[in-house]
Amino acid sequence: MPDVRLSSPQGKWILLTTVLGSSMVLLDSTVVNVALPRIGRDLDADLAALQWTVNAYMVTLAGLILLGGALGDRFGRRKVFVVGVLWFAGASLLCGLAPDTGVLVAARALQGVGGALLTPGSLALIQASFHPDDRGRAVGLWSGFGGIGAAVGPFVGGWLVDGPGWRWVFLLNVPLALLCAPVAVRHVPESAGGGAEGRFDVLGAALGAVALALVTYALIEADAGSPLVVVSAVAGPVAAVAFVLVEKRRPHPMMPLDVFASRQFSAVNVVTLCVYAAFGGFFFLAALQLQVVVGWSALAAGTALLPTTALMLLLSARSGELGDRIGPRIPLTVGPLLCAAGMLLMLRVGPDASYATEVLPALLVLGLGMVTLVAPLTATVLASVDTARAGLASGINNAAARAAGLVAVAALPLLAGMGPEAYRLPDAFDDAFRRAMVLCAGVLVLGSALAFATVRRPAPDCRHPECRRHGSVAVPPLEAETEPGEERGSGAR
């Protein structure tokens, strides 16, 4: 039984360590989009290279995040967390020193591997270290401080891009890691999950990541029409089928397929795909629209996007409480519709747009929609499976959201008709951005209809989310595995 108290010096060090580790990943997921135009100009990159700058990271992170949690359970959560922090820092240093887009994209893929190691471990260390009486408050503080990091990410990114340069968006992770890793080694107790020996599934993780990479390549490079694109378009789905077959036949798969026997779990994950595909596409293109078309600096564009994450941080806990009272069906139906309305309001954002009358209203409506749906979505995912598998269900849902975002970043420019030089041509980018917003709104409406048709009120004794405050706009919150012999009903309020 973990016995560290939050009020103790060790408890404060553990909280600091986990906040620093998760903040590295949250910051990176929000600041890079703001830096893309400057990266493109400095490295003479086309739009496809900018897409890969985002997606190389997401491919490895989404494909390996479930494996990262299993590695921590087997080899020690602190050990894998520290390895992930140092790996992430090393890859970040390589990103910051990259002489061209090829090195940058490769380094971003390595960053994703580090993120997959440290992201599950951050919350798992809290779960495994703190006394049960203090765990709820520790998780609340962890998610709150992490949300603040996500909220200030675009502002910090814009300031760095306009000041010392875009490379410092990545180099900033190095001092954070040099602070985080020694503190973890000195103050965080080691722990491992019981029965973790059978959960090591490298083949499944590799096939999942390869499938995502091939599909992403086919979408991003589709305009080239090369034989390699055709091969990737065929091999990607084949790898995905192979992944399913491997997971079905292995005795201890990374992603047990029987979890999808719950119709509600399957349906909510499809809703997740719709919602986070739209979010991923929006935040990738909105940062470019505000700089390329509206003409704002990176700092102004990053600051402009703050309302969405601020609303998530301030109101997500209340949204979760509302979902507990009225059930998830209405929030998961209304939330995507509000988000769709916010994206359609972005059609008014063009050259010389006014922040107060055109940009801010759209972001406020979008943020309110996100607040409405994210907490009930997580609660429904956890309620759709047995309590002992809630952590697994959360990991699958988190990975699905990341996969949806990376596919959207790959596909939207193609579907909206953006050419390789679109981000250098304000008029062309503006036209394509408008088409993309309509597509994103349509996907959200589809998610809303699916939620209305499939989501039902969960049983009253199901597990509730621990992460009641959430500031990330890229993915739903990740919940820790339940310790053997322990069941949690109410979570952190």
N, C-alpha and C positions, 0 to 999 in steps of 0.2 A: 504494500500500500504506500503510495507516495506521501511524503509528510512535510514537504517544504511549505512554509507559510509565506504568504505574500508580503507580510509586514517585515519579514526578516531580511537582513542584508543579502543573503543568497537569493531570496525570492525576487528582490529588485534587480539583481544582476541577471537572473534568468529572463525576466521580462524585458530588460534592455537588450539582451542578446537576440531574443526572438523577434523583437520589433525591428532591430537593425537588419536582421537577415531578410525578413519579409519585405521591409521597405526598399531594399535594393531591387527586388523583382518588381514591386509595384511602381517604383519610380521609373524603372526602365521601360515598363509597358506603357507609360503615359507620356514620357518626355521625348521619345524618339520621333514620333509623328511630327512634332513641332520642328524638329531639326531637319526634316527631309529636304525641303527646298534648298537649304544651304549646303547639305551634303551633295545634292545633285549638281549644284553649281561648282563646288570646289573640286569634285572628283569627275566632272564632266560625264555624269551618269544619265541614262535615259530613264523613262518611267518604270520599265521592267526592273532595273537595278534597285530603284527605290522600293518597289514591291518586295523584292527579295531581301532588302535590308530589314523589313518588317517580318516577312514570312519565314526566313531561314531560322530565326529565333523561335517562332511559334511552332514550326514543324517539330523540332526536337523537344521543345517543352511539352507540347500536347501529346506527342507520341510516347514520351518517357516518364510522364509525371506519376502514373500508377506504379511503374517499376521503381521510381525513386522512393515511394512510400514503403514498398516491399523490401528494398535494400536496407532502409533504416530499421525495419523490424528485425531483419536477420542479423545485420552486422553491428547494430548499435545506432540509435537515432542521433546522438550527439556526434559520433564519428562521421556519419554520412552527411549530417548538416554542416559540419566544419569543412569537409571535403567539398561540398557544394559551394560554400561561401568562397573558399580559396579558388576553386575552379572558375566560378563566376567572375571573380576579380581578375584572374589571369586573362580570361577571354575579353573582359571589358578593357583591360590594358591593350590587348591586341587590336580591339576595335578603335580605340583612341589613337593608335599609331598607324592604322591601316593606310598604305600609300595609294590604294586603288579599291574599286568596288569588289573585285574578286576576293581580296583579303578581308574586307569588311564583312561580306556575306558569310564567308567561312567562319570568321570570328563570332558573328552573331549566332550561327548554328551551335558553336561551342558554348556560347552564353546560355542557350536554351538547355543544354545538358546540365550545366551548373544549376540553373533555375529549377529543373526537374528534381535535382537532389535536395536542394535546400527548402523548396516551397512546402512539401508535405511535412518535413521535419520541424519547421518552425512551430506549427500548432501542436504537433505530436509531442514536442518537448514540454510544452505547457501541460498537456494532458498527462504525461508520464511523471512530471516532477511535483506538481502542486497538490497539497492536501485537498481532498474533495470539497471541503467547506470553502476553500479559497479559489477553486478552479474557475467557477463561473465568473467571478470578478476579474481574475487574471485574463481570461479569454476576452472579456469585455474591454479591458484596458488594451490588450494586444490588438484587437480589431479596431478600436477607436484610434489608437496612435498610427496603426497601419493605414487607416482611412485618411488621416491627416496627411500622411506621406503621399498617398495617391492624389489627394486634392491639390497639394502644392506642386506636384510634379510638373504639370504643363507650365506653370509660372517659372519654376526653377529652370526648366529646359529652355524656355524662351530667353530668360536672362543670360544663361550660359551661351546660347547661340549668338545673341547680339553682343555679348561681351567678350569673354576669352575665346569663344569659338565652339563649334559643335562637338569637337573631339572631347571637350570636358563633360559633355553629357555622359560619356562612357567612363572617362577617367575619374569622375566623382565616386564611382563604386570602389575604387582601390582603397582610399583611406577608410571608407566605411567598413570594408572587409578586414583591414588591418586592425581595426578596433574590435570588430565583432568576434573574429576567430579566437584571439587569445582569451577574451572574456569567457567564451563558451568552454574552452578547454579547462580554465581555472575554476569556474563557478557552476557549470551546469552538470548535474549528475548524468551518468550514462544509463541508458535503458534500452531494452529490446522487447519486441512483442512475443508473447507466448505462441508457440505453434507456427512460427514464421518459416520453418525450414522448407515447407512445400510451396512457397509463394514466389519463388524466384523464376521468372518467365522471360528470359532474354529474347527467345525466338519470337514470342508474341509481341514484345515491345518493338523489336526490330522491324517486323512486318508492318505493324501499325505506323511507325514513323516513315518507312519506305513508301507505303501506300499514300500517305499524306504528301510526301515530297514529290512523288511522280504525278499525282493529280494537280498539285500546285504548279509544277513545271509545265504541264500541258496547257494549263489555263493562262499562265503568264506569257508563255512563249508562243501562244497559238497563232499570232499574226505572222510569225516567221514561216510557218507551214513546212518545216523541215521534217525529214524522216524521224528524227529523234523525238519530235513532238508527237507524231503519230504513235510511235512505240510507247511513249510515256502515257498517252491517253488510253492505250490498251492495257499496259502493264499495271497502271495504278489500280483500276478495279480488280484485276487479277490478284494483286497483292492484298487488297482488302478482303477478297473471298478467302484467300489462303489464311489471312489473319483469323477470320471467323472459324474456319475449319480447325486450325491449330488450337484456338481457345476452346472449341467444343470437345476436342479429343484429349487435351492434357488433363491429368488428374488434379493439378493445382494451377489453374490458369490465372494470368494477371487480371483478366476481366471475365469472370464466370458468366456465361451466357444465360444461365438460369435466372439471374437477377431480372432479366427482361420478361420473365413469365408474368410479372405484374404488369397488367395493361396500363395502369396509371403511370407507373415508372417509365414505360416505353413512350407513352404519349407525352409526358412532361419533358422527356429528353428531346422529342421532336420539336416541341414548343421552344425549348432551349436553343436548338439549332436555328430556328427561324429568328428568334429574338437577337441572339448574339451574332448571327451573320449580319443582321442590319446594323447592330452597334459597331461591329468591327469595321464594316465598310464606311459607316458614317464618320467615325473618328479618324480614320486614315485620310479620307477625302476632305473633311471639314478643315483640318489644319492646313492643307494645301490651298483650299478655296480662300480662306481668310488672308493668306499671304500672296498667292499668285494673282487672284482676281480682285479682292478688296484692296490689296496693297498694304496690308499691315505688316509691322515687324514681327519677328518670331516671339518677342516678349508680349506684344499686344495680342497676337493670336493665341498664345498659351494662356494668358490671363482671361481672355474672352471665354474660354471653355471651362473655367472654374465653376460656374453655377451648377453644372450637372453633378460633379463629384461632391460639391458642398451640400446640395440637397440630399444626395444619397447618404452622406455622413450624418446629417442632422435628423433626417426623418425615417431612415430605414428601420430603426427599432420600433417606431410607432406604426409603421406599415405592417411589420410582423405581428404586432398586437392586434391590429385591425383584422388581418387575415385569420388570426386565431379565433376571433369572435364571429366573423361572417363566413368563414371558409375561403378557400383559395380560388374558387371558380370565378367570382366577380373580379377580384384583383387581376387575375391572369387573363381575363377577357378585356377589361377596361385599360389596363396598363399598356399593352401593345398598341391599342388604338390611340392613346395619348401620345405615345412615342411616334407613331405614324404621322399624327397631326403636327408634331414638332418638326419632323423631317420635311413635311410639305411646306411648313412655314419658312424653312431654309431656302425655298425657291425664290424668296424675296431678297436674298442676300446676294448682291452683285457688286459691280464696281462702285467704290465710294459709299458702301452701305453704312448706315447709321447703327451703332451698337445698341443704343437705347430703344430704337423703334423697330429694328429689323432682326438683329442677331439675338439680343437678349430674350425677347419673347419666345423665339423658337427654342432656345436652350432651356428656358424655364419650363415650357410645356414638355419637352423631351425629358428633362430631369424629373418632373413630377410623374411622368409615365414610368420611368425607371424605378423610382421610389415605390410606386404602386405595385410593381410586379416582382421585383427581385427577391425580397424576403419571403413572400408567399410561395414563389417558385422553389426556393431552397427548402422550405418547410414541407412542401408537397413531395419533393424528391425523397427526403428523409422518412416521411410518413408512408411511402409506397413500398417499403421493404421492412424486413425484420430489424429490430433495434440493433442486433449484433452486426448487421451488414450496412448500417447507415453510413459509416465512414467510407466504405467501398462505393456505395451509391453516390455519395457526394463527390468522390474522386472521379467517377465516370462522368457525372454531370459537368464537373469543372473541365475535364478534358474535352468533352463534347462541345462546350462553349468555345474553348480555344480553337478547336478544329474548325468550327463554323466561322469564326473570325478570320482565320487564315485563308479559308476557301473564298470568303467574300472579298478580301483584299486582292486575291488572285483573279477572281471572276468579274468583279464590278467594272474595272476599267475596260475589260474586253466587251462586256455587255453594253456599256454606255458609249462605246466608240471612241475611247481615248487612244490616241496614237502615241508612239514612243516619245515624242517631244511635247506632249500636251501640256505638261506643267510649265513649260517655257512660253506658252502662248495663251494669254489670259482669256481671250474670247473663246477659243476652242475648249479650254478647260471648263469655262463657265457653262457652256452648252452641255458638255458631257456630265458635269456635276449635277445639273438639273435632272437629266435623265436618270442618273444614279439614285438621286433622292426619291424619285417616283418608284424605282425598283425596290429600294429599301422599305418604303412605306407599304408596298404591296406584300412583301414578305412578312412584315409585322401584322398586317391584316389577316394573312393566312394563319399565322401563329395564334392570333386572337380567336379566330373561328375554331381552330382545333382545340384550344383550351376550353371554349364554351361547350364543345361537343363531348369532351372526354373527361374533364377534371371533376372530381367529386370530393366531398368533405372527407378528410381522413378520420380514422378512429381516434377517440379521445385520449387513449393511452399511448399514442405513438410518440416517438422521440421528436423533440423540437430542436431547432438550430441553436447552437451555442453562440455563433457569431451574429449577434443581433444588430450590431452597427457595421456598415460595410461601405467603403468609399471607392472601390474599384469599379470602373465602368466597362472593363474588358471581360470580366468573368464573374460568375457567382461565387460566393464565399465557399471556401474549402473547410469541411468539417473533419475533425480527427476521428480515428478509429476508436471504438469503445474497447476499453481494456477487458481482457478475459475475466469473466465472473462479475462484471459490473454492467448495470443497465442505468441509462440516464433518461429520465422522462421529460423534465421541464426545461433543462438547459439553462443558459445564462439569460437573465432578463435584464 
